[in-house]
Amino acid sequence: MQHLTIVTTGGTIDKIYFDAKSDYQIGAPQIGDILGQLGVGFRFDVVSILRKDSLDMSDDDRQLIRRTIEAQPHRHVLVTHGTDSMVDTARMLQGIEGKTIVLTGALNPARFQGSDAVFNIGCAVGAVQTLGDGVWIAMNGRVWDPMRVRKNRDANRFEEIPSA
């Protein structure tokens, strides 16, 4: 992989805490700074299209994500996304030809000590350059098929959907 396109949509990974308001808001994308500090051996660009909590995403937002990815000239695409509706978006991205797309996010904001953001980003970067074309989710140290995964909100992690 020579080039990675990163599409950012908001979510917990980019949340910042406003102490005066005791509130979280979605700030600027963190992934470019993270990859820059890590000194990665590939070029990347960051395409910031949304700053939303994934619970607030609509089908129109998901169509915007899809159109944005389809318009990118590069094959490898990483999407940062909120975890609550990441699976819904990944499923809507199915069928995009000629691209390897990996969605990732964080259960704790990237700016927080002990966040899973850097680990998830690293897993997603490894996945996007080794998997074939299609759509994948990289969370909790695993790569998931979006048709076979769900977020377990009570356990705050992703898990495989049991076979019927």
N, C-alpha and C positions, 0 to 999 in steps of 0.2 A: 504494500500500500504506500503510494507516494503522497496521496492527498486525502484528507478526511473533511467532509462537510458536516458541520454540527448545526442542527436546527434546534433552537431553544424556545420553549413554550411556557416557562415558568415552573411552578411547583415548589415543593419544600426545598429542593436543592438550592434554589435562589432566594429563599426567604431570609429576611433580615429582621431583627428585633428592634422595635422602637420603644426604648425604656420609658420615655415620657408618656407614651400612650399605652404602655403595657400591651402592645399589639405587634403582630407579625404582618409584614407586607412583603410582596415579591419585589426584589431589587434587581439590579443588573445581573446578567448571566455570569456565573462564576467559572464556568468550564474553561474559558480561554486563559484566564489567570492560572488555573490549576495546571493545565497542560504546559503552559509557558514555564512555570516554576519547575516542572518535572523534566524539562528539556527533552521532550519527545523527538524522535528521529523522523518525523514526517511533517509535511505542511498541512495546515488546517485553516479553515475559515469558519467564523461563527455567524450564522444567520438568525438573528433574533426576531421572531415574528409575533410572539405573545408573551405576556407576563400575567398568567392566570393560575389560580389554584385549579387543579384538574377537576374538582367537583363543580366548578363554574363553567367548564367547557361545554360547548354545544356541538351539534353535528356540523354547523357552519364552520366552527373553529377546526374541527377535524378535517373538513374538506380543504381548508386553507393549508393545513399541515401537508396534506396529500399533494395539493397543487405545487406547493413550495418544493417538496422533495422531487416530484416529477420534473420540475424545471431545472434542477441542479445538473451541471455537466459531469460531475464525478460519480463514480459507482458506489463508494463507501459513504454511508450517511449514519450519523449518530444523532439521536433525538433525546434531549433532556426534557423530562415530562414529570408531572406530579404522579404519585403512585396510585392514588385512589381510582383514577379512570384510565390509567396507562394501558390496560388490557383492551379496553374499548377502542382506543385510538389505534393500537397495534392491529387489531382485527380489521379496522377500516382501511388500513394501509396495505392489506393483502392484495396481491395481484399487480403491484408496480413492477414493471419489467426492467431487468438489467441493473438492479441495485441490491446491495446488501444493506439492510436497515436494522439498526439495533436501538431500542429504546431503553433508557435507564433514568434513574432519579435517585432520590435519597429519602430516608425515613426521618432524617434530622438535617437541618440546614448545613450547607457546606461550610459556613463560617463558624460553626460550633465545634468546640473541642470534642473529639470522639465521634464526629459525623461519619456515616458510612459513604459519603459522597465520593471521596477519592478512590476508595476501594471499588465502588460500583462503576465509576468512570473507567478505571483500569481494566476491569473485567469486560466492560463494553468495548473498549478499544481493542482488546485481544480478540473478542468475538467478531467484531466487524471485519477484521482482516483475515480471519480464518474460515468463516462460514461462507456458504454459497449464497446465491441470490435468494431473497426472501425477507421476511420480517421476524425479528426475534426480540426478546426482552432479557436484559441482563440485570439481575437483582439477587441479593443475598448469596453471592458467590456462585450462582448458577446461570446458565443460559436456558431460557424457556421458549417453547413454542407457544405463541399467544392463544392458540386454540385449546391448549391443555393446561393453562395456569389461571390462578385467581389470586387476588390479594386477600389474605386472612386478616381482617382488621383487628380482631381480638388479639391475635398473636403478633400483629404488626410485622408480617413477613409474607412473602409469596410462597405458594405451594402448588403442587400438581393437582389437577382436578382428578378425583378418583374415577376409574372406569366404571361404567354402569353394569 
